[in-house]
Amino acid sequence: MEDVTDVVFRRIARGFGADACFTEFVNVEGLLRGCKNAKRKMLLDDEDRSEACPTAIQIYGSNPERLAEAARVAEESEPAWIDVNCGCWVPKIAGRGAGAGWLRDPDAMVAMAKLVVSSASCLVTVKTRIGLDETQRPIVDLARRLEDAGVAALTIHCRTAKMGHSGSADWSWAARAREVVSIPVIVNGDVDSADAAARAFDSTRCAAVMVGRRAIEHPWIFREIRGHHAPPTFEERIALCRDHLRANVAQRGELHGVRVTRRHLSGYLRGMPGAAELRRTLLFCDSLVGCLEILDRAEASLLARPELVA
C-alpha cells in the first residue's frame, strides 16, 4: 500500500468503518537517516491515536539491528503498535532480504522478531505470507515460533511470495495457523467484498480480516462489511473524488496531491455513465481547480438525467 495508506486515506477508511489502520511501510534506513519521505509516512494525527480506530506504523528492512533501532524511533510518533512487514513480495524489496525475503530463512526471521520485540516498549506485530513458494510454506510452525518470540499478533496474506497477487489466496493456511497460537491472527488476501469478508471469518475464525487492494478503489467496502449493502450513489462517488483531491492537495501540495489521488479516482468513478471518458479527462489535469470543474460538469450532467440518479 505504498503511497496509499497515508494520513488522508486512513481518515477516509476510518470514516467508512475501518477498525484499525496501518501506515505505508517505512524503510528503516530512510527512517534512521531522517529522510523526509519516511517522516511523512509516520505522520499520525489525533484520529490515528484514537481507541476507536488506532493506527500502527509499519516498518521494513533486512537488518535485524536496524529494524530494532527503527522500532524505537517509530515509537516516538506514538503509534498503537509497530508492525514489521515480512510479506512484501515485490522483487526490489524481497530480493534485498526485506519483506517476504525473510521467509528464505525462518530462523533468522524469528530471531529478528524477538530482537525487535525486546527493543520496543510498545506491542509488535508481524505481517507475512504463507511461504516463499509452493515448496516452502512454513507459516503454521512459523506462527507458533513468532508467538514464542513475543509477537502480539500476526497478519497472514494467504499466498506465497512467488505468487505475488496472482492466483487465489488460500485462507485455510490462516485457519491452521490460528489453531496453534493464542495471539490474534488476521487473515488477508482476496478480501474484496462483504461476502468475501464473511466467508473469511467463517472459514478461518480469525480475529479480523485485512482489506488491502480493494480499499484503494472502493473504500465503501468497510461500511459494506458492517452491513450497509447499498452501493454508493453517483453523487457519493463524485463527492469522495472531490474530498480526496482537496485533502491530498492540502497535505502534499497541488501537483503531487492531484497526481497521487489519480490511482483512487478510477475506482471511485466505476459504474458511472461516461466513467471512462471522465477518467481520461482527469488523467490529464494537474490542477485542483481544473479537476473540481471536471467533476462539477460530470455531476451536473448526471443530475440532468434523473433516471440515472434515482
C-alpha positions as MATLAB code, in Angstrom:
seq = 'MEDVTDVVFRRIARGFGADACFTEFVNVEGLLRGCKNAKRKMLLDDEDRSEACPTAIQIYGSNPERLAEAARVAEESEPAWIDVNCGCWVPKIAGRGAGAGWLRDPDAMVAMAKLVVSSASCLVTVKTRIGLDETQRPIVDLARRLEDAGVAALTIHCRTAKMGHSGSADWSWAARAREVVSIPVIVNGDVDSADAAARAFDSTRCAAVMVGRRAIEHPWIFREIRGHHAPPTFEERIALCRDHLRANVAQRGELHGVRVTRRHLSGYLRGMPGAAELRRTLLFCDSLVGCLEILDRAEASLLARPELVA';
ca = [
       0.000    0.000    0.000;
       2.950    2.264   -0.721;
       1.832    5.876   -1.259;
      -1.745    4.824   -0.440;
      -2.362    4.446    3.296;
      -1.244    7.938    4.209;
      -2.952   10.117    6.803;
      -5.574   11.260    4.278;
      -6.569    7.793    3.104;
      -6.625    6.440    6.634;
      -9.081    9.184    7.505;
     -11.287    8.104    4.605;
     -11.120    4.412    5.548;
     -11.892    5.256    9.156;
     -14.894    7.294    8.070;
     -16.329    4.287    6.269;
     -15.885    1.975    9.240;
     -12.343    0.576    9.354;
     -11.442   -0.699   12.841;
      -7.666   -0.225   12.594;
      -5.199    1.175   10.091;
      -1.559    0.739    9.095;
       0.754    3.374    7.697;
       2.563    2.883    4.431;
       5.585    0.730    5.107;
       8.584    2.744    6.184;
      12.095    1.823    5.089;
      14.225    1.584    8.217;
      17.309    3.034    6.534;
      15.385    6.102    5.377;
      13.829    6.432    8.805;
      17.160    6.276   10.617;
      18.697    8.797    8.197;
      15.859   11.217    8.897;
      14.569   11.001    5.312;
      11.746   13.474    4.640;
       9.555   10.829    2.985;
       9.969    8.444    5.915;
       8.937   11.221    8.302;
       5.866   11.938    6.159;
       4.823    8.284    6.285;
       4.994    8.295   10.079;
       2.815   11.376   10.405;
      -0.055   10.474   12.727;
      -2.960   12.728   13.626;
      -5.261   12.628   16.645;
      -7.648   10.233   14.910;
      -4.780    7.785   14.338;
      -4.280    7.665   18.088;
      -7.954    7.148   18.904;
      -9.087    3.979   20.619;
     -11.929    3.659   18.116;
      -9.594    3.116   15.161;
      -5.913    3.013   16.141;
      -3.044    3.125   13.660;
       0.150    1.088   13.576;
       3.408    2.179   11.988;
       4.671   -0.464    9.590;
       8.425   -0.811    9.060;
      10.556   -2.965    6.786;
      14.216   -3.770    6.355;
      16.702   -6.617    6.078;
      18.935   -5.916    9.071;
      17.645   -7.040   12.494;
      19.571   -4.453   14.482;
      18.422   -1.632   12.217;
      14.823   -2.833   12.454;
      15.086   -2.834   16.237;
      16.555    0.671   16.224;
      13.889    1.873   13.796;
      11.156    0.473   16.040;
      12.448    2.618   18.897;
      12.442    5.702   16.658;
       8.954    4.917   15.340;
       7.657    4.758   18.903;
       8.280    8.488   19.220;
       5.274    9.038   16.924;
       3.096    7.233   19.499;
       1.557    4.567   17.246;
      -0.815    1.985   18.670;
       1.814   -0.646   17.831;
       4.708   -1.382   15.474;
       4.155   -3.777   12.565;
       7.106   -5.468   10.842;
       6.454   -6.190    7.178;
       7.701   -9.653    6.261;
       5.279  -10.119    3.402;
       6.056   -7.675    0.587;
       6.815   -9.822   -2.470;
       7.975   -7.026   -4.810;
      11.426   -8.104   -6.112;
      13.205   -4.844   -5.248;
      12.119   -5.353   -1.617;
      12.158   -9.132   -1.146;
      15.232   -9.540   -3.340;
      17.228   -7.476   -0.854;
      16.142   -9.607    2.083;
      13.393   -7.343    3.389;
       9.655   -8.001    3.271;
       8.955  -11.562    2.141;
      12.715  -12.040    1.762;
      12.687  -13.008    5.461;
      10.819  -16.189    4.500;
      14.016  -17.542    2.935;
      15.294  -18.091    6.468;
      12.520  -18.583    9.055;
      15.094  -18.971   11.830;
      16.513  -15.536   11.069;
      13.002  -14.090   10.847;
      12.105  -15.384   14.314;
      15.381  -14.087   15.770;
      14.741  -10.687   14.182;
      11.210  -10.549   15.594;
      12.499  -11.429   19.062;
      15.075   -8.638   18.873;
      12.513   -6.052   17.737;
      10.063   -7.118   20.463;
      12.746   -6.863   23.157;
      13.836   -3.433   21.881;
      10.413   -1.818   21.647;
       8.267   -0.710   24.552;
       5.005   -0.983   22.599;
       3.377   -4.037   21.045;
       4.993   -5.531   17.934;
       3.109   -7.427   15.237;
       4.213   -9.125   12.023;
       2.632   -9.311    8.575;
       3.820  -12.134    6.363;
       2.831  -14.725    3.751;
       2.337  -18.472    3.954;
       5.795  -19.109    2.491;
       8.277  -18.320   -0.214;
       6.868  -20.638   -2.881;
       4.897  -23.857   -3.306;
       7.779  -25.933   -1.945;
       8.195  -23.898    1.234;
       5.109  -22.963    3.268;
       6.264  -22.782    6.900;
       3.529  -20.469    8.169;
       1.982  -22.838   10.744;
       5.230  -23.577   12.545;
       6.368  -20.007   11.987;
       3.236  -18.643   13.655;
       3.954  -20.699   16.776;
       7.572  -19.553   16.859;
       6.675  -15.887   16.332;
       4.277  -16.075   19.243;
       7.074  -17.525   21.377;
       9.268  -14.603   20.243;
       6.757  -12.179   21.760;
       4.889  -11.052   18.643;
       1.480   -9.758   19.743;
      -0.495  -10.566   16.588;
       0.092  -11.999   13.127;
      -1.375  -10.959    9.787;
      -1.190  -13.653    7.108;
      -1.554  -12.883    3.424;
      -2.621  -16.305    2.241;
      -0.449  -16.507   -0.864;
       3.215  -17.359   -1.274;
       5.721  -14.631   -2.066;
       6.252  -16.137   -5.516;
       2.545  -15.775   -6.306;
       2.542  -12.027   -5.732;
      -1.090  -11.130   -6.342;
      -1.731  -13.934   -8.839;
      -3.888  -16.972   -8.234;
      -6.215  -17.229   -5.269;
      -5.490  -16.733   -1.588;
      -5.873  -19.959    0.387;
      -7.444  -18.894    3.675;
      -7.092  -22.389    5.117;
      -3.489  -21.541    5.996;
      -4.669  -18.734    8.281;
      -7.079  -21.174    9.924;
      -4.286  -23.689   10.512;
      -2.013  -21.030   11.974;
      -4.787  -19.744   14.231;
      -5.274  -23.203   15.685;
      -1.716  -23.392   17.038;
      -1.417  -19.933   18.633;
      -3.248  -17.886   21.229;
      -2.369  -14.484   19.726;
      -4.799  -12.856   17.261;
      -4.407  -13.953   13.638;
      -5.638  -11.642   10.894;
      -6.496  -13.125    7.504;
      -5.557  -11.180    4.361;
      -5.782  -11.768    0.634;
      -8.831  -11.599   -1.683;
     -10.999   -9.907    0.953;
     -12.643   -7.823   -1.736;
     -16.311   -7.733   -0.721;
     -18.601   -8.042    2.267;
     -19.365  -11.609    1.193;
     -15.665  -12.465    0.999;
     -15.088  -10.977    4.449;
     -17.917  -13.077    5.889;
     -16.558  -16.225    4.263;
     -13.048  -15.460    5.519;
     -14.343  -15.035    9.071;
     -16.487  -18.148    8.909;
     -13.851  -20.398    7.368;
     -10.876  -19.310    9.491;
     -12.417  -17.999   12.733;
      -9.600  -15.455   12.715;
      -9.737  -12.354   14.889;
     -10.056   -9.975   11.952;
      -9.803   -9.579    8.207;
      -7.479   -7.139    6.495;
      -8.633   -5.300    3.380;
      -5.903   -4.048    1.073;
      -6.159   -3.508   -2.669;
      -9.964   -3.349   -2.808;
      -9.998   -0.366   -0.463;
      -7.839    1.645   -2.878;
     -10.673    1.834   -5.390;
     -13.657    1.143   -3.153;
     -13.275    2.318    0.462;
     -17.038    1.815    0.880;
     -16.109   -1.850    1.439;
     -15.670   -1.136    5.159;
     -19.260    0.006    5.604;
     -20.431   -2.870    3.402;
     -18.679   -5.374    5.671;
     -20.516   -3.736    8.568;
     -23.843   -4.481    6.896;
     -24.544   -1.392    4.789;
     -25.116   -3.153    1.486;
     -26.462   -0.293   -0.630;
     -23.819    0.642   -3.237;
     -22.540    4.217   -3.249;
     -24.623    6.592   -5.345;
     -23.112    8.530   -8.223;
     -23.272   11.665   -6.090;
     -21.384    9.911   -3.273;
     -18.729    8.779   -5.728;
     -18.159   12.278   -7.070;
     -18.216   13.758   -3.566;
     -15.455   11.377   -2.453;
     -13.377   12.330   -5.503;
     -13.653   15.978   -4.504;
     -12.909   15.349   -0.831;
      -9.883   13.157   -1.540;
      -8.438   15.621   -4.045;
      -8.826   18.577   -1.686;
      -7.347   16.694    1.268;
      -4.358   15.378   -0.683;
      -3.610   18.806   -2.130;
      -3.745   20.308    1.368;
      -1.423   17.577    2.633;
       1.062   17.285   -0.250;
       0.785   20.370   -2.405;
      -1.192   20.780   -5.611;
       0.779   18.877   -8.245;
       1.708   15.827   -6.187;
      -1.596   15.860   -4.327;
      -3.586   15.681   -7.559;
      -1.367   13.006   -9.058;
      -1.352   10.628   -6.085;
      -5.150   10.786   -5.959;
      -5.492    9.501   -9.530;
      -4.975    5.870   -8.548;
      -8.155    6.127   -6.476;
     -10.358    8.097   -8.863;
     -10.827    5.380  -11.483;
     -12.293    3.094   -8.831;
     -14.349    5.818   -7.197;
     -15.980    6.575  -10.564;
     -16.503    2.971  -11.650;
     -20.001    2.167  -12.855;
     -20.955    5.752  -13.621;
     -22.215    6.676  -17.107;
     -19.287    8.111  -19.043;
     -16.790    6.983  -16.403;
     -14.078    6.012  -18.902;
     -14.082    9.414  -20.585;
     -14.240   11.168  -17.216;
     -11.192    9.230  -16.001;
      -9.248   10.110  -19.141;
     -10.082   13.792  -18.730;
      -8.980   13.803  -15.094;
      -5.778   11.964  -16.005;
      -4.522   14.949  -17.983;
      -5.458   17.624  -15.464;
      -2.861   18.600  -12.875;
      -4.706   21.431  -11.126;
      -7.161   21.119   -8.281;
      -9.484   23.769   -9.712;
      -9.473   22.035  -13.080;
     -10.266   18.632  -11.568;
     -13.087   20.068   -9.483;
     -14.567   21.776  -12.541;
     -14.465   18.470  -14.457;
     -16.264   16.735  -11.599;
     -18.817   19.549  -11.312;
     -19.658   19.221  -15.021;
     -19.979   15.456  -14.700;
     -22.313   15.798  -11.720;
     -24.448   18.427  -13.468;
     -24.763   16.140  -16.470;
     -25.900   13.255  -14.254;
     -28.386   15.375  -12.328;
     -29.895   16.480  -15.633;
     -30.817   12.810  -16.142;
     -32.851   11.925  -13.024;
     -33.401    8.361  -14.223;
     -29.677    7.742  -13.607;
     -29.539    9.039  -10.029;
     -32.886    7.894   -8.703;
];
